[in-house]
Amino acid sequence: MSEKNSESDAAAEMIDALGIDGFVRHMADLQTSLEKVAEGIEILGGNAQRQSRDTENLAAHILAIEAVLTVILRQIPVNVAEVRTEAERRARNAGSAETGNKNLVSSLAEDIVRRADD
């Protein structure tokens, strides 16, 4: 029995000397950290999918509104210059101080009016 205890003690000393116990603890910590990272990635993936659905929904609404507006514009023509001025005013009031944003709003509005003539 004493021989088994001495072998057990020798094995424990060898494990301590090799630092295996610390290595195993570090591996367990690493696994815990990786599990937390995996959970975070899963949450991000879910958020990205939800945002994609929301974006598709918004795009569908915009296309539906453009379709209705196109039909109306075919029946009631409007002046493109007036549309440009109104689009720029609305972009400015919405806080689009950058010229690119104002131009984009104007371009989109003009495009809707012009496509109504197609």
CNS distance restraints for C-alpha pairs under 8 A (distance, minus, plus):
assign (resid   1 and name CA) (resid   5 and name CA) 6.40 0.50 0.50
assign (resid   2 and name CA) (resid   6 and name CA) 6.19 0.50 0.50
assign (resid   3 and name CA) (resid   7 and name CA) 6.17 0.50 0.50
assign (resid   4 and name CA) (resid   8 and name CA) 6.01 0.50 0.50
assign (resid   5 and name CA) (resid   9 and name CA) 5.95 0.50 0.50
assign (resid   6 and name CA) (resid  10 and name CA) 5.95 0.50 0.50
assign (resid   7 and name CA) (resid  11 and name CA) 6.08 0.50 0.50
assign (resid   8 and name CA) (resid  12 and name CA) 6.16 0.50 0.50
assign (resid   9 and name CA) (resid  13 and name CA) 6.09 0.50 0.50
assign (resid  10 and name CA) (resid  14 and name CA) 6.12 0.50 0.50
assign (resid  11 and name CA) (resid  15 and name CA) 6.18 0.50 0.50
assign (resid  12 and name CA) (resid  16 and name CA) 6.18 0.50 0.50
assign (resid  13 and name CA) (resid  17 and name CA) 6.01 0.50 0.50
assign (resid  14 and name CA) (resid  18 and name CA) 6.08 0.50 0.50
assign (resid  15 and name CA) (resid  19 and name CA) 6.03 0.50 0.50
assign (resid  15 and name CA) (resid  20 and name CA) 5.47 0.50 0.50
assign (resid  15 and name CA) (resid  21 and name CA) 6.56 0.50 0.50
assign (resid  16 and name CA) (resid  20 and name CA) 6.60 0.50 0.50
assign (resid  16 and name CA) (resid  21 and name CA) 6.62 0.50 0.50
assign (resid  19 and name CA) (resid  23 and name CA) 6.29 0.50 0.50
assign (resid  20 and name CA) (resid  24 and name CA) 6.11 0.50 0.50
assign (resid  21 and name CA) (resid  25 and name CA) 6.37 0.50 0.50
assign (resid  22 and name CA) (resid  26 and name CA) 6.15 0.50 0.50
assign (resid  23 and name CA) (resid  27 and name CA) 6.13 0.50 0.50
assign (resid  24 and name CA) (resid  28 and name CA) 6.22 0.50 0.50
assign (resid  25 and name CA) (resid  29 and name CA) 6.24 0.50 0.50
assign (resid  26 and name CA) (resid  30 and name CA) 6.03 0.50 0.50
assign (resid  27 and name CA) (resid  31 and name CA) 6.10 0.50 0.50
assign (resid  28 and name CA) (resid  32 and name CA) 6.27 0.50 0.50
assign (resid  29 and name CA) (resid  33 and name CA) 6.20 0.50 0.50
assign (resid  30 and name CA) (resid  34 and name CA) 6.09 0.50 0.50
assign (resid  31 and name CA) (resid  35 and name CA) 6.15 0.50 0.50
assign (resid  32 and name CA) (resid  36 and name CA) 6.40 0.50 0.50
assign (resid  33 and name CA) (resid  37 and name CA) 6.28 0.50 0.50
assign (resid  34 and name CA) (resid  38 and name CA) 6.09 0.50 0.50
assign (resid  35 and name CA) (resid  39 and name CA) 6.24 0.50 0.50
assign (resid  36 and name CA) (resid  40 and name CA) 6.24 0.50 0.50
assign (resid  37 and name CA) (resid  41 and name CA) 6.18 0.50 0.50
assign (resid  38 and name CA) (resid  42 and name CA) 6.15 0.50 0.50
assign (resid  39 and name CA) (resid  43 and name CA) 6.28 0.50 0.50
assign (resid  40 and name CA) (resid  44 and name CA) 6.21 0.50 0.50
assign (resid  41 and name CA) (resid  45 and name CA) 6.07 0.50 0.50
assign (resid  42 and name CA) (resid  46 and name CA) 6.28 0.50 0.50
assign (resid  43 and name CA) (resid  47 and name CA) 6.22 0.50 0.50
assign (resid  44 and name CA) (resid  48 and name CA) 6.11 0.50 0.50
assign (resid  45 and name CA) (resid  49 and name CA) 6.24 0.50 0.50
assign (resid  46 and name CA) (resid  50 and name CA) 6.22 0.50 0.50
assign (resid  47 and name CA) (resid  51 and name CA) 6.06 0.50 0.50
assign (resid  48 and name CA) (resid  52 and name CA) 6.08 0.50 0.50
assign (resid  49 and name CA) (resid  53 and name CA) 6.32 0.50 0.50
assign (resid  50 and name CA) (resid  54 and name CA) 6.22 0.50 0.50
assign (resid  51 and name CA) (resid  55 and name CA) 6.08 0.50 0.50
assign (resid  52 and name CA) (resid  56 and name CA) 6.19 0.50 0.50
assign (resid  53 and name CA) (resid  57 and name CA) 6.12 0.50 0.50
assign (resid  54 and name CA) (resid  58 and name CA) 6.17 0.50 0.50
assign (resid  55 and name CA) (resid  59 and name CA) 6.12 0.50 0.50
assign (resid  56 and name CA) (resid  60 and name CA) 6.15 0.50 0.50
assign (resid  57 and name CA) (resid  61 and name CA) 6.33 0.50 0.50
assign (resid  58 and name CA) (resid  62 and name CA) 6.27 0.50 0.50
assign (resid  59 and name CA) (resid  63 and name CA) 6.19 0.50 0.50
assign (resid  60 and name CA) (resid  64 and name CA) 6.17 0.50 0.50
assign (resid  61 and name CA) (resid  65 and name CA) 6.20 0.50 0.50
assign (resid  62 and name CA) (resid  66 and name CA) 6.13 0.50 0.50
assign (resid  63 and name CA) (resid  67 and name CA) 6.14 0.50 0.50
assign (resid  64 and name CA) (resid  68 and name CA) 6.39 0.50 0.50
assign (resid  65 and name CA) (resid  69 and name CA) 6.06 0.50 0.50
assign (resid  66 and name CA) (resid  70 and name CA) 5.93 0.50 0.50
assign (resid  66 and name CA) (resid 112 and name CA) 7.11 0.50 0.50
assign (resid  67 and name CA) (resid  71 and name CA) 6.46 0.50 0.50
assign (resid  68 and name CA) (resid  72 and name CA) 6.37 0.50 0.50
assign (resid  69 and name CA) (resid  73 and name CA) 6.00 0.50 0.50
assign (resid  70 and name CA) (resid  74 and name CA) 6.22 0.50 0.50
assign (resid  70 and name CA) (resid 112 and name CA) 6.94 0.50 0.50
assign (resid  70 and name CA) (resid 113 and name CA) 7.22 0.50 0.50
assign (resid  70 and name CA) (resid 115 and name CA) 7.41 0.50 0.50
assign (resid  70 and name CA) (resid 116 and name CA) 4.88 0.50 0.50
assign (resid  71 and name CA) (resid  75 and name CA) 6.70 0.50 0.50
assign (resid  71 and name CA) (resid 116 and name CA) 7.11 0.50 0.50
assign (resid  72 and name CA) (resid  76 and name CA) 6.08 0.50 0.50
assign (resid  73 and name CA) (resid  77 and name CA) 5.30 0.50 0.50
assign (resid  73 and name CA) (resid  78 and name CA) 7.06 0.50 0.50
assign (resid  73 and name CA) (resid 113 and name CA) 6.93 0.50 0.50
assign (resid  73 and name CA) (resid 116 and name CA) 6.06 0.50 0.50
assign (resid  74 and name CA) (resid 116 and name CA) 5.73 0.50 0.50
assign (resid  74 and name CA) (resid 117 and name CA) 6.67 0.50 0.50
assign (resid  78 and name CA) (resid  82 and name CA) 7.75 0.50 0.50
assign (resid  78 and name CA) (resid  83 and name CA) 7.61 0.50 0.50
assign (resid  78 and name CA) (resid 113 and name CA) 7.66 0.50 0.50
assign (resid  79 and name CA) (resid  83 and name CA) 6.47 0.50 0.50
assign (resid  80 and name CA) (resid  84 and name CA) 6.16 0.50 0.50
assign (resid  80 and name CA) (resid 110 and name CA) 6.20 0.50 0.50
assign (resid  80 and name CA) (resid 113 and name CA) 6.95 0.50 0.50
assign (resid  81 and name CA) (resid  85 and name CA) 6.24 0.50 0.50
assign (resid  82 and name CA) (resid  86 and name CA) 6.13 0.50 0.50
assign (resid  83 and name CA) (resid  87 and name CA) 6.00 0.50 0.50
assign (resid  83 and name CA) (resid 106 and name CA) 7.61 0.50 0.50
assign (resid  83 and name CA) (resid 109 and name CA) 6.75 0.50 0.50
assign (resid  83 and name CA) (resid 110 and name CA) 6.73 0.50 0.50
assign (resid  84 and name CA) (resid  88 and name CA) 6.17 0.50 0.50
assign (resid  84 and name CA) (resid 106 and name CA) 5.12 0.50 0.50
assign (resid  84 and name CA) (resid 107 and name CA) 7.75 0.50 0.50
assign (resid  84 and name CA) (resid 109 and name CA) 6.97 0.50 0.50
assign (resid  84 and name CA) (resid 110 and name CA) 6.51 0.50 0.50
assign (resid  85 and name CA) (resid  89 and name CA) 6.19 0.50 0.50
assign (resid  85 and name CA) (resid 106 and name CA) 7.80 0.50 0.50
assign (resid  86 and name CA) (resid  90 and name CA) 6.14 0.50 0.50
assign (resid  87 and name CA) (resid  91 and name CA) 6.08 0.50 0.50
assign (resid  87 and name CA) (resid 102 and name CA) 7.54 0.50 0.50
assign (resid  87 and name CA) (resid 105 and name CA) 6.02 0.50 0.50
assign (resid  87 and name CA) (resid 106 and name CA) 5.17 0.50 0.50
assign (resid  87 and name CA) (resid 109 and name CA) 6.75 0.50 0.50
assign (resid  88 and name CA) (resid  92 and name CA) 6.06 0.50 0.50
assign (resid  88 and name CA) (resid 102 and name CA) 5.44 0.50 0.50
assign (resid  88 and name CA) (resid 103 and name CA) 7.41 0.50 0.50
assign (resid  88 and name CA) (resid 105 and name CA) 6.94 0.50 0.50
assign (resid  88 and name CA) (resid 106 and name CA) 6.02 0.50 0.50
assign (resid  89 and name CA) (resid  93 and name CA) 6.14 0.50 0.50
assign (resid  90 and name CA) (resid  94 and name CA) 6.02 0.50 0.50
assign (resid  91 and name CA) (resid  95 and name CA) 6.55 0.50 0.50
assign (resid  91 and name CA) (resid  96 and name CA) 5.25 0.50 0.50
assign (resid  91 and name CA) (resid  97 and name CA) 7.81 0.50 0.50
assign (resid  91 and name CA) (resid 101 and name CA) 7.23 0.50 0.50
assign (resid  91 and name CA) (resid 102 and name CA) 5.47 0.50 0.50
assign (resid  91 and name CA) (resid 105 and name CA) 6.70 0.50 0.50
assign (resid  92 and name CA) (resid  96 and name CA) 5.14 0.50 0.50
assign (resid  92 and name CA) (resid  97 and name CA) 5.94 0.50 0.50
assign (resid  92 and name CA) (resid 102 and name CA) 6.92 0.50 0.50
assign (resid  96 and name CA) (resid 101 and name CA) 5.79 0.50 0.50
assign (resid  96 and name CA) (resid 102 and name CA) 6.36 0.50 0.50
assign (resid  97 and name CA) (resid 101 and name CA) 7.37 0.50 0.50
assign (resid  97 and name CA) (resid 102 and name CA) 7.44 0.50 0.50
assign (resid  98 and name CA) (resid 102 and name CA) 6.70 0.50 0.50
assign (resid  99 and name CA) (resid 103 and name CA) 6.08 0.50 0.50
assign (resid 100 and name CA) (resid 104 and name CA) 6.04 0.50 0.50
assign (resid 101 and name CA) (resid 105 and name CA) 6.26 0.50 0.50
assign (resid 102 and name CA) (resid 106 and name CA) 6.20 0.50 0.50
assign (resid 103 and name CA) (resid 107 and name CA) 5.91 0.50 0.50
assign (resid 104 and name CA) (resid 108 and name CA) 6.08 0.50 0.50
assign (resid 105 and name CA) (resid 109 and name CA) 6.17 0.50 0.50
assign (resid 106 and name CA) (resid 110 and name CA) 6.04 0.50 0.50
assign (resid 107 and name CA) (resid 111 and name CA) 6.01 0.50 0.50
assign (resid 108 and name CA) (resid 112 and name CA) 6.32 0.50 0.50
assign (resid 109 and name CA) (resid 113 and name CA) 6.49 0.50 0.50
assign (resid 110 and name CA) (resid 114 and name CA) 6.11 0.50 0.50
assign (resid 111 and name CA) (resid 115 and name CA) 5.94 0.50 0.50
assign (resid 112 and name CA) (resid 116 and name CA) 6.36 0.50 0.50
assign (resid 113 and name CA) (resid 117 and name CA) 7.24 0.50 0.50
assign (resid 114 and name CA) (resid 118 and name CA) 7.32 0.50 0.50
